[in-house]
Amino acid sequence: MKCFPQSAFDVVAKLRSANCLEDILLELKLSGRIFGYDTFLMGRLPRSPTQNLLDCATLSGWPAEWERRYQAERFVQVDPVIRHIRRSVDPFLWREALVTPGGRDGQIVLEEARAFGLVEGFCVPLHHAGGGESGLSFGGQRLAPSNDERAALHLIGIYALSAARAILSRTVSADDKPPAAAHLTGREVECLKWSAVGKTAWEISVILSLSRRTVEQYLISAARKLGAVSRVQSVAEALRRGIID
């Protein structure tokens, strides 16, 4: 019989010692074997109607096909889980989010998620003292957490979200700036600069007279060269290296 409290404490200990976002990503993948989830997504909540998934995600363990579908359909703006995070400080199952008014659009998001193996999910919200919200959502085909598992995932979610935020903060404020050896193109640097000041891919596309798809490809390429796992980390890493200021 699994001891979920002890397993949670073991995961938390590893999260507390994480040095980079990749450490958190790996630990969340491994702990899914213990707690029964298949996939997860960590991110901030959108702050404007033009923001999309790639503007908000910090770490993604989602199936690539569902991530592309979610991005293309701009589900981040109608997702009932995101809406529920704004109204709740307590963790909740995805189906519980449907009590939040959102109409048919919200139901469509969860219905489509099932086709990609995300039949049920469990979300841990985090409201920041300085304002803003973020969340860590676990999903899977057979996810049905007991009370002990819910408590364990709640603890893991809080520590994972806090650890990621601390890592990003340290990355931005680090004094040591190694040489900018990422060899980014001029367009990639331009897109990162605008992303750093809060512009979405659509807004950057208008500013630079490019298609949104082209901007997103530049940002994805920049992230790969910087060894980043999200757009947020790309900006933080580019700032740390002095590529942008």
N, C-alpha and C positions, 0 to 999 in steps of 0.2 A: 504493500500500500504506500502510495506516494505521500511524503510529508511536504505539503505545499508551502507552509510558512517557512520551513528551513530552506527549501529550494528558492523561495523568493529572496531570502536573506543572502543566499549564495550569489544570486544574479545581481542583487543590489551592490554587493561588495565589488564585483567586477565592473559594474557601471561607475562606481565611485572612483575606480582607478583607471578609467578610460582616458587615454591621451589624445584621441582623435575621434572624429565621427565614424570612421571605419570600425573602431573598436566597439562602439555602441551598435552599429549595424550588425556586426558578427554576433554579438551577445544576444541581440533580439532574435536573430535567426535560430540560434542554438536553443534558446529557452522555449521556442515554439514546440519543440519535441516534448517538453515537460508539461506545458499548459494547454496543449491541444489546438493552438492556432497555426494556420498555414502561411499567413502573410500579415503585413502591417504597413502602416503609413504614419509618419510623424510630420507635423507641419504647423505653421501659423495660420490663423484664419485670415481670409481675404479682407483687405481694408478698402477696396474700391470695386465697382462693378466691372472694371476692365481686367482685374487680376485673374489669372488662371492657375491651374495646378502647379505648373513649373515655377510660378512666381512665389508660391507658398510652401512647397514641400521642403522639408529639411532632410528627411531620410525616407526612402521608399523601398519596401520589400514586396510591393504589389506585383502581380503578374504583368509582364510588359504589355500584353494585349489590352488588359483592362486599363492600364495607365494611359495608353494611347487613346482609347475610346473615351475615357473620362476627360482627357485634355481636349480632344476634338469637339466633344459635345458641351464643353464648358460647364460640366456638372458641379464644379466647385461653387457656383453661384446659386444652385438650387438643392444641394445635398442636404437632406434633413438632419444628418448627423452633425454637420457644421452649424446648422441653425440651432440645434439643441445644445451644443457646446456653449453658445452665447448665453443660454438661459440656465445652465446647470453647473454646479461645482462638484457634483457627484458623478461617478462613473455610471455608464448605462449601456444596455444592449441596443443594437441598431434599431430593432423593431420598436423599442420604447421611444425612439426619436420621432416616430410617425405621429405621436400625440401633439408634437409641435406643429402649428399651422404651416402648411407649405403647399397644399394642393396636390394635384396629380403629378406635377413635376418631381416632387420629392419621392413619391412612390416609384416612379419610373427608374430613378437612380438605383434604388435597392433591388428592384426587379431585374434590372440589367446586370447588376453585380452578381446575382445568382448564376447567371450564364457563364461567368468566369470563375466559378468555384467559391465565391464569397457569399455563402448562404446565410450566415449570421456573423455578427461582429460585436465587439465590446470596446467601448471608447472611454479613455481617461482624459478628461479636460484639465487644463491648467490655466488659471487666471492670474496674470502678472500684476504685481503691486504697482508698477508704473503705468498700467493700462495695457490692453491687448489680451488676446487669448491664443492658446495653442492646444493641440491635442495629439494623442497617440491612439490610433485605432488598430485593433487586432481583428483579423477576419479568418474565416475558414469554412469548410464544408460541413464539419460536424462540431463546431464550437458551441458548447453548452456548459459554461463554467458554473461550478457549484459555488456556494457562498464562500468557501475557503479559497477557491481559485479566483473568484472575483476580487477578494481582498488582496490576494497575492499580486494579481495583475494591476490592481490599483497602485500598490506600492512600487512595483516595477515601472509603471508608466510615469509616476511622479519623478522618480530618480532618473529615468532615461531622458525625460524632457528637460529636467534641470541640468543634467550633465551635458546635454547637447548645447543648451544655451550658454553654459559656462565655457565650453570649448570654443564656440563661435566668438564669444566676448574676448577670450584670451587671444584668439587668432588675430582679431582686429587691432587689439591694443599692444601686441607684442612689439618690443623695441628692436629686437634683432631682425633685420631684413636681409635675407640671403639674396644673391644675385637673381635677377629676373631671367631665369634660364628656360622659361616655358615656351619661348618662341611663338607667342601669340601674333596673329596677323593684326593689321591696323583695324580692320572691321571688328574683329573679336574684342579688341581693347575698347573700341568705341561703344560696342553693345554693353560691355561690362561697366563702363563709366556711367552710362545712362541707367543701367540696372541698379547701380550703387546708390543713385539718388531717388530710387523708388519707382522708376518708370517700368511699365509692363512691356511685354514683347510687342503688343499691338501699338503702344505709344511710341516705342523705339522705332518701329517700322515706319510710322508716320514721320518722325523726326529725320530719319535717315533715308527716306524714300525707298524703302525696301518692303518686301512682303513679310508678313508676320512669320511665315514658315521659314524664310531665309534667316531672320533674326534668331529664331529659336535654334536653328542649326548652328549659327555662329556661337550661341551661348552653350550649346551642348558640346561643341568642339573645344571651346575654351575650358569648360569644366574637365574634360578628358585630359587636356594638356596640363592642367593645374592639379590633377589628382583629386578633384573634388567630387563629392557624391550628390551635390544639390546646387541649385543656383545661389542659395544663400551662402554656402561654403565657398563657391567660386569667387564671389565678391569679397568675402573675408580674406581669402587666400591672396587675391590680387592686391588688396590693400596692404596686407602684411609684407608682400614681396616688393611693394613700391611700384607695381605695374600701373596702378591707378592711384589717385589721391583725392 
